[in-house]
Amino acid sequence: MTAVQNERSSSLAVLSGDSSSIPKLQAQRSSTDAALAEIDRVIPEAQRLAPGAPDASVPDFVALVASTPKVRESVDRGETNTRSVDDFYKRLDGVLPTGLQILAKSTPDSLTATKEITAANLFDMAELHSRASALGSAGIVGGRLLTSDERRTVTQLVGGYRNQLDSLTPQLSADGRARLDRLTHSAEWKTATESEDLLADRGTIEVPYAEWRSAEQFVDSELIGLFRDHLYDANAQASVSANQLLNRSIAAGFGIALIAISAFLLALTLANRLVRRLHSLHTRSMELADETLPAIVRRIHDGEQVDVAAETAVLDTGRDEIGQVARAFGAAQRTAMVAAVEEARTREGFNRVFLDIAHRSQVLVRRQLDVLDIAEANQQDPEQLELLFQLDHLATRARRNAENLLLLGGEQPGRRWKDPIALEQVVRSAFSETNDLTRMSAIRLPEVRVLGLLVADLIHLLAELIDNSMQFSPPHSVVSVHGNPVGRGIAIEIEDQGLGIRFDERERLNRLLHDPPEFQEMALAGQRNLGLFVVGRLAKKHAITVNLQESAYGGVKAIVLVPSHLLAGTQPRAPLPHRHRQTHLAPQLQSDNAKSRTAEPRSAEHRRPAEEVRRAMSSFQSGTAQARSPFPPTNK
């Protein structure tokens, strides 16, 4: 460890600009490498003498040794500072006292342990002095005054080693106290301490640098000598204590052997009986915990009626402590079963009420939509038609909320399509279920159709994501929907221009979308992302991937990947109409007017479906609102 201290002093000097210390530094590095190799060699021996004791400090020491070349290279290149170098060598030197303290904890003799701890403290004290001397020397050879931070550090180090020296003096042997007394009354001690006080106060010294360094090196060697003398004394005490302990152990061993032989026969009989009972209790308890109890809980959660008394097993009928433990296991088993039964009943009751409310709401909304469909079909006034559509739009959103309740209750909404539907129609249906149609922009939607079994859930999923984008973005900004084919299907991108969300919050929401928990778990955790929870449920049901990313505008971009197996292929476009030349426009208009006047009203069987009418009215309302708005949104 002296080699480490010397290398630190030279490294700090070179780092401060003292090129004359470079040859000395190279030699000291070789000495340090040899010392570290020796420590590495004796580590296995120390582990053998005290198994497990030094294991805590060995990984730290190995890591520090491995980083030594990098630190040296940074010193040679001048790419580090004195604080970092001092901290590294402090940790490298700190491995020794740490190992001594760990060894002291494993020492059976208290006197030896005390001496070993004192030796570790003496080394800490010498290390503080060496650090203070090295920091002061680095500033002086650099031809500058110490900075305020460096003076503060020197003050702490000097005060630390002097206080420790005062507190450790009573614990030294007579020879150690005599050696310390000679040191403190020497001229070198006076020169070193007075210069240390000046360094802490003014950042410089008054004596020549060579004289001061000679005094500091003398004090260093004496403090290390105190540490070595005390460590040798601790080792000698350990040897004496070990011999005494060995003699006492041999004497006690004969007595214990006689007692052990006498007790062995009795213990053998009792042990065999106890082992059999404990083994039986262990086997039945593990079977109960791993198999029986989980199976009963699953049956209860599945709605099966369970007789708690009949399912409870008796583990042991003894009256001793083992029997008491067995009865405690049985009581815990019965309590768990009763609690599971009550929880399942309560959950089932709440779920039934929950679903009943959802069904009632859904029926009312469906009736309301049917009435609105009839009113829209019979209304010709655009103003009244727009008002009816607003009511239709609110009812459509209410239907989605009712479907959310059904999904949370474990059921599926009743809307179904048998035939594939164009993706563009699906997206427009999702538009019709959102807050503000005037802010929507759908571009680049591929001409593919979605299987009928997916249509309702995909509309619901897209509407929830679009609603979120509208809610968390400026009221006059555009929410755009893009779509394009990818290798695994169709990617639908919903992008807003809001403020976005933090990275950690976005990652949490992505986990919720990829693997939604049970509803009761989310409710107990206090999470309120109900819409995204429904999106996650629907996505998991159809193997759809939903991922939230940061958009180019700083907002959020939701990417919905619909797998290829849920698509029905492209939908052929209708042929373009043929152009017919005519000489006059008026006769044609008259003919059209005549046809319109004589046209019969559309029969009920030719009336368009309500969803198609709702999508058309959605576009109508969007265009009307944009024309009237003083702040029409701008497409991206």
Beta strands, then each sheet from edge to edge (+ up, - down):
strand 1: 421-422
strand 2: 440-443
strand 3: 448-450
strand 4: 479-486
strand 5: 489-495
strand 6: 545-550
strand 7: 556-563
strand 8: 567-570
sheet 1: 1+ 3- 8+
sheet 2: 2+ 4+ 5- 7+ 6-
end
